[in-house]
Amino acid sequence: MEVIRDVAKMDMEAACDGTCACSTCHVIFMESSYKKLLDAPSEDEMDMLDLAPKVTNTSRLSCQVRITPELDNISVTIPNEMENQMGY
């Protein structure tokens, strides 16, 4: 989430500020990039993704993705549609 927002300077709401309490940082990884992720989504993350629109098998909340060297130069898609589960 911070890389997208602070380094890439892309607009991302991130309403819960990275606490896995909304789905506004939902991103979709390419299949080849998704396989490079070291951590599987937690149950809490999966619960939040259940509430997000346009979820795919390679969807993650970017606030829950641990950045590792294996993820250098990957691309993700940021869906144009999102729902703020925090109610604001």
Contacts in CASP RR format, 6 or more apart in sequence:
PFRMAT RR
TARGET T0000
AUTHOR 0000-0000-0000
METHOD contacts of the structure
MODEL  1
MEVIRDVAKMDMEAACDGTCACSTCHVIFMESSYKKLLDAPSEDEMDMLD
LAPKVTNTSRLSCQVRITPELDNISVTIPNEMENQMGY
1 12 0 8 1.000
1 14 0 8 1.000
1 18 0 8 1.000
1 25 0 8 1.000
1 61 0 8 1.000
1 62 0 8 1.000
1 63 0 8 1.000
1 65 0 8 1.000
3 62 0 8 1.000
3 67 0 8 1.000
4 10 0 8 1.000
4 12 0 8 1.000
4 25 0 8 1.000
4 27 0 8 1.000
4 62 0 8 1.000
4 76 0 8 1.000
4 78 0 8 1.000
5 11 0 8 1.000
5 12 0 8 1.000
5 14 0 8 1.000
10 78 0 8 1.000
12 24 0 8 1.000
12 25 0 8 1.000
12 62 0 8 1.000
12 78 0 8 1.000
13 24 0 8 1.000
13 25 0 8 1.000
13 82 0 8 1.000
13 84 0 8 1.000
14 22 0 8 1.000
14 24 0 8 1.000
14 25 0 8 1.000
14 62 0 8 1.000
14 63 0 8 1.000
15 22 0 8 1.000
15 24 0 8 1.000
15 84 0 8 1.000
15 85 0 8 1.000
15 86 0 8 1.000
15 88 0 8 1.000
16 22 0 8 1.000
16 24 0 8 1.000
16 63 0 8 1.000
16 86 0 8 1.000
18 25 0 8 1.000
18 63 0 8 1.000
18 64 0 8 1.000
19 63 0 8 1.000
20 42 0 8 1.000
20 44 0 8 1.000
20 45 0 8 1.000
20 48 0 8 1.000
20 61 0 8 1.000
20 63 0 8 1.000
20 64 0 8 1.000
21 48 0 8 1.000
21 85 0 8 1.000
21 86 0 8 1.000
22 48 0 8 1.000
22 84 0 8 1.000
22 85 0 8 1.000
22 86 0 8 1.000
23 48 0 8 1.000
23 49 0 8 1.000
23 51 0 8 1.000
23 52 0 8 1.000
23 61 0 8 1.000
23 82 0 8 1.000
23 83 0 8 1.000
23 84 0 8 1.000
23 85 0 8 1.000
24 82 0 8 1.000
24 83 0 8 1.000
24 84 0 8 1.000
24 85 0 8 1.000
25 61 0 8 1.000
25 62 0 8 1.000
25 63 0 8 1.000
26 49 0 8 1.000
26 52 0 8 1.000
26 54 0 8 1.000
26 55 0 8 1.000
26 59 0 8 1.000
26 60 0 8 1.000
26 61 0 8 1.000
26 62 0 8 1.000
26 78 0 8 1.000
26 79 0 8 1.000
26 82 0 8 1.000
27 59 0 8 1.000
27 60 0 8 1.000
27 61 0 8 1.000
27 62 0 8 1.000
27 65 0 8 1.000
27 76 0 8 1.000
27 77 0 8 1.000
27 78 0 8 1.000
27 79 0 8 1.000
28 54 0 8 1.000
28 56 0 8 1.000
28 58 0 8 1.000
28 59 0 8 1.000
28 76 0 8 1.000
28 77 0 8 1.000
28 78 0 8 1.000
28 79 0 8 1.000
29 37 0 8 1.000
29 58 0 8 1.000
29 59 0 8 1.000
29 60 0 8 1.000
29 74 0 8 1.000
29 76 0 8 1.000
30 58 0 8 1.000
30 74 0 8 1.000
30 75 0 8 1.000
30 76 0 8 1.000
31 58 0 8 1.000
33 58 0 8 1.000
33 71 0 8 1.000
33 74 0 8 1.000
33 75 0 8 1.000
33 76 0 8 1.000
34 57 0 8 1.000
34 58 0 8 1.000
34 60 0 8 1.000
36 68 0 8 1.000
36 70 0 8 1.000
36 71 0 8 1.000
36 74 0 8 1.000
37 60 0 8 1.000
37 65 0 8 1.000
37 66 0 8 1.000
37 71 0 8 1.000
38 66 0 8 1.000
38 68 0 8 1.000
38 70 0 8 1.000
39 64 0 8 1.000
39 65 0 8 1.000
39 66 0 8 1.000
41 49 0 8 1.000
41 60 0 8 1.000
41 61 0 8 1.000
41 64 0 8 1.000
42 64 0 8 1.000
45 60 0 8 1.000
45 61 0 8 1.000
45 64 0 8 1.000
48 61 0 8 1.000
48 85 0 8 1.000
49 55 0 8 1.000
49 59 0 8 1.000
49 60 0 8 1.000
49 61 0 8 1.000
51 83 0 8 1.000
51 85 0 8 1.000
52 59 0 8 1.000
52 79 0 8 1.000
52 82 0 8 1.000
52 83 0 8 1.000
53 79 0 8 1.000
53 81 0 8 1.000
53 82 0 8 1.000
53 83 0 8 1.000
54 79 0 8 1.000
54 81 0 8 1.000
62 76 0 8 1.000
65 71 0 8 1.000
END
